[in-house]
Each structure stands twice: as C-alpha cells, then as structure tokens.
Amino acid sequence: MKYKKELKTAFKISIPVMMGYSVLGFAFGLLLVSFDYPWYLAPIMSLFIYAGALQFVAINFFNLKAGFIDIAIASWFLNLRQSFYGLSLLKRFKKTGRLKPYLIFGLTDETYALLTTIKDDEQLKKKWYYFFLCVFNQSYWFLGSTLGAILGSSIDFNTAGLEFSLTALFVVLCIEQYKNLKNKTPFLIGAFSSILAIILVPSDKMLVTAIISSLILLFIFRNKIESNE
C-alpha cells in the first residue's frame, strides 16, 4: 500500500481517541433512540455533522422544535473554541491540497490535541497522515453511535455516567501534553482563566470567557513563554 506507514502511524496515535469516541458515540446513539427517533439518524448525524457535544445538544433542539436561528446561534457559541485553536494549524495544513476541506471538517478537540501533543515523524507524508488520523477518529464516532442506536432500538440500557468518558479523554490528553512540554506557563494560565470564569460568569458563558481570557494572558506573557521554550 502506497501510504501504509502513514496509515499505520495514524491508527496507533488514534487509539486513545478510539477508547473515548466509541463509548461516547455509543451513548449518543442510545440517547437519540431513547427519544423515539429512528436509529439511522445517528449515522447520518455522525457522518455529516460530526460535532460531538453539539450532537447531544441537537437532540434537545429536536425536542424543543427550535428554529434555525436559535440553532445557529447556540451552535456558534458551543463550537467557538474551534475557531481559536484552528488558527494555530493554518501553517500545518497549508500544503494539504485537496485534503484540506476534510481536514478542516474533521478537526475535533481530540484530533487537535493529538496533532499538538505527538511530535510529527519527518519521514511521514504529513497531509496523508493528518487525513488518516481524521478518518480514523470520525470512524470511531460513527461506528459507536451507529451501534448504540441499533442496540438501543431493541434493548433497554442505563446510560447514566457514559457522558463522562469524553471528560476522561480530555484529562488523559491534557496530562500527555503536560508531560511533553517543558514550559508549564500555558497550563497555569489555562487553569487560572478557567477558575476565574467559573467564579465570575454564568455557566453557559464560562467556556468562551475562559478561552478569551486565556488568549489575552498568553499574548501578555508571550515573551516570557517563548523565552522558556
């Protein structure tokens, strides 16, 4: 196979995401059919929306019969964080050619964490390695949600606690980044901004506030951070 090394490396790197996405996707499928929606909506949403937390929120949109404007505003706020960390990959995705649209579509929090945590092998054809990584991660979510929806249509499940799998995955990826980086200042800034946002703003605006305040502090302490690299 022409890109065997890229495929093999991408699969190996994606295993932690597989553990989280398969379980959380399964929970999404169960939740969707528990509201009497047809099972095939799960694979359709996971194929064309592929937005993790937003797919869970979408179930509430369906139940409330929310309008397009309300859905657009809520979706924008929920996924605003991706606008910030996506900017840091512009240079990396610059030479990906026709693969770039899918790489942008398939960029999730976990995929971003892997791309910024794992050091690239210089012998790899980067754009295909990125592509296979995105495909593997989406396939885990797609298969998990589809299986959950199919089984949930015929078997009763207790889904309490399954949603915590995504939080656990974030914790693991954050720990890996902490170990790989010598400079701990960005982590301290992130922790400080998060605590400040929890204390000062409502919960529905906490994430956006934490991200914006983190960016401001990173710009303020940019010289110090770069000097410690």
N, C-alpha and C positions, 0 to 999 in steps of 0.2 A: 504493500500500500504506500502511496506517494507521501502521505503525511502521517505515517504510523507513529513516529516519535512524538509529534505534536499531539496526536490523539491520545496516546498512552499517558503522556505527562499531564494533559488536561484532566483526564479521568482520575488520576492519582491525586491531583490537587483538589478535585471537586468532591472527594469522598466525605469530608466534614459537612458540606452543604447537603449531600445526599441524605445523611442521617437526620438533618433537620427538616428539609423540604419534603421528604417522603412522608414523614409523620404529620407535619403541619398541613400539607396538601390533603392528606387523608382526612384530617379533622375538618378542613374546609368542605370537602365532598360530603361528609356526614352531616355537617350543619346545613348545607344547602338543601339536601333532600329531606331533612327533618322539618323544613318549612313547606313541604309538599311540592317543591319544584322538580321538574324532570331531571334525571341523572345526567343526561347529555349536556346540560348547561355547564357542568363542571369542566369537562374537557374543552368546550368551546371558549369559556372564560379564561382558562389556563393557557390556551393557545394564542388567543388574540388580545387579551388584556394583560395577563401575567404580571400582576401587581401586588401579590402577597396580601398585605394588610388591607389594601383597598378592595380586594375581592370579598373579604369578610364584611367590610362596610357596605359593599354593594348589595348584600343580602338585605340589610336594613333599608337601603334605598328602594328596593323592590317592594318590601312590605309597607313602606310609608307612601308608595307611589309618588316619589319625589320627582320634581320637574328637572328638565335638562340643565337649567341654570344653576339650581341648587346642587345638583350632582357635580357640575363642572367646578363650582367654587370649592366644594368640600374636597374634591379630588386634587385640586391645585394645592390647597393648604396641606393635605396629607402627604403629597409627594414633592413638596417644595424643596426638601432636603437634597433630592437628587440633582437639582439644578446646581447646587453648590459643589458637590463632590464630582459631578460630571465634568465640570470645567477643568479639573485637575488632570483629566485623561485626554484632553484635546490633542496634546502633543503626541501621546502614545498611540492614539487612533488615527493620526494624520495620514499615514500611508497604508491604510487598510482597504482602500479602494471600494469595490462594490460590496464588501462585507460590512462597511461602516453603518448603514441603516439598521441592520440587525444587531450589531454590537451596541448601538445606542438603545434600541428597543429592549435588548436582553440585559441591560446593566441594572442589576439589583444591588441592594445593600451588601449582600453576602458576596456577590461576584466582585464588587468594588473592593471589599475587604481582602479577598484573595489576591486580587491584582496588585494591591498596595502592600500586602504582607509578604508574599512569596517573591523572592528575587528571580527575575527572568533569566533563563538559560540562554546565553548568547548564541548557541547553536540552533535554537529553535526558529522556525519561520513564525515570527510573532503574530501576524494577523490571523493565521490559521490556528495557532494555539489559543488566542483570545476567542476566536469563533467557536472552537470545540468546547471551551470552558463554558461559554454562554449556553450552548446547545445542551450540554450535559446537565447544567443546573436547571434549565427550563424543563427538560425531560423528567427530572426527579419530581418537580412540582406537578407536571402534567399527569404522570402516571399515578402519583399519590392521590391527587384529587379525583381522578377518574375511578380508581379502585375504591376510594372511600364512598363515592356517590353510588357506585354499583352495589357494594355490600350494604350500604345504608338504606338502600331501597327495599331490601329484603330481610335485614337483620337489625334488631334494636341494639344501639350502642350507647354507652355513657361516655360523653365526650369531655367531661369535667377534667380540667388540667392539661389537656392536649395543647392548648394555645401557648403554654409556657415553653414549648420546645423551641420556638423562634427566639425568645429571650435568652434561653440557654445557649443557643448557637451564637448569638451576638457576644455573649460573655466569653466563650471559648476563643472566638476570633480576635476579640479585644486583648485577651491575655497573650495570644501569639504575637500581636503587633507590639505589645509592651515589651516582650522578651527580645524582639528583633531590633528595636530602636534603642540606641544609647541615650538619646535625648528624651527625658520624661516631661519636659515642659508642656508640650501639647496635651498630654493626658491630664496634667494638673489644671490646665486652662479649661478643658472639656468638663472635668468634674466640677470645677468652681462655677462655670456657666450653667450647668445642669441644676446644681443645688440652688443657685440664685433664681433660676427660672421657676423652679418648684415652689419657692417661697413667695415670689413676688407676682406671678401671673396665674390666671386660670389654667386648668389642666389642658383645655383644648388648644391653648396657645403656647404651651410650655415648650414643645419641641422646636417650633420656629424661633422662639425667643432664645433658646439655648444655642441654636445653630448660629444665629446672627451675632449674639454676644461673643461666641467663641471666635468667629471670624474677625470681629473687631479687635479682640485681645490678641489674636495671632498676628494681625497687622501691626499692632502697637509694639509687640515684643519680637517682631520679625528678626531684627538684627541679633538679638540675644539667642534666639533659636538657631539661626543659621551659623552663628559662631560656635555653638556647641555641637554641631553636626560632625 
